[in-house]
């Protein structure tokens, strides 16, 4: 697939660097942390023309149709999978950043059982994606800052929701940008670059998947935050699909598709800097197909489990236990407080419903403690684990 030769590329500029610790350490290494270094200069893309070759345009059309199809399927289902798919996407996006945790640990963190660092950060990513969808109707620079603030407020409170004010780079040494694989634009260029990107997001003359992929690549290469850029950028991608109306009801787990080819994904972000938007558009669109297959399998597994529960639960139609079983499709780990909130009943009545589901084999207690007890729907947790396993393998 050929490059669009008219698409603007990132430039470079030489900047001076003087490390605050340049006088420390071996003398032989001090010179490596001094002197000029090369940093990227972001192009303005707000009004840039973007033309795709025939095969790429055909891929975009096919992937877009598949996304819309899944969205329609979810609307026609008797169960809501919106929250479940959002959580799996947040977990997959975090895995791209090497933040991994089990579905049970993530669910426990959502209940407030904090202390598992990766699970806590993944829960923050769930919140960031939720926030991204909430602000999808006004995707400006402030909306992006809000997504980042929600993502990082517990893990980097001093920098959450603010553009970076220092140099950042990828690879090389943590002490200086010398020898880095990529040095992002200097921090004083970030606000204007992000305003330009917001103007690009506001365009209505591009296919939604193309616009989301290009936005993502521009965002990642600007690297506007000291940390959390990847997760914020992928949350922004879903906000754009919602904004454009390509998705209305569910989050398509595109990150789960990107996980099967992370090297190509990162290479596409690099190629974008050279003025070639085709690889990142291709990667995002090709990620749709394994992601949708994986999502449909997850939805099928959970639907089958819910069907088995209907036969197993010995409670009348409309009883609290049956209503709680419906909620377990999206929140498979509960305590009595969450169950009471979901059902709109007292914790005592919620506990009665939980006990019914335990007796009928739908729920089982995690651990053996007598206080602060927590229960999980094992079949849903296992379905989510299989989803995560498939996301790491090619040829879904």
SULMO-V920279 format. One record per helix or strand of 2 or more residues. SS is the DSSP state (A for helix, B for strand). FROM is the first residue (numbers start at 1). LEN is the number of residues. If there is no record, write none. Layout:
ss->SS from->FROM len->LEN
ss->SS from->FROM len->LEN
This chain:
ss->B from->11 len->8
ss->A from->27 len->7
ss->B from->34 len->8
ss->A from->54 len->23
ss->A from->82 len->15
ss->A from->103 len->8
ss->A from->117 len->18
ss->A from->141 len->12
ss->B from->169 len->2
ss->B from->182 len->2
ss->A from->187 len->15
ss->A from->208 len->15
ss->A from->229 len->16
ss->A from->254 len->20
ss->A from->278 len->35
ss->A from->320 len->9
ss->B from->333 len->2
ss->A from->336 len->8
ss->A from->347 len->13
ss->B from->364 len->2
ss->B from->375 len->2
ss->A from->378 len->14
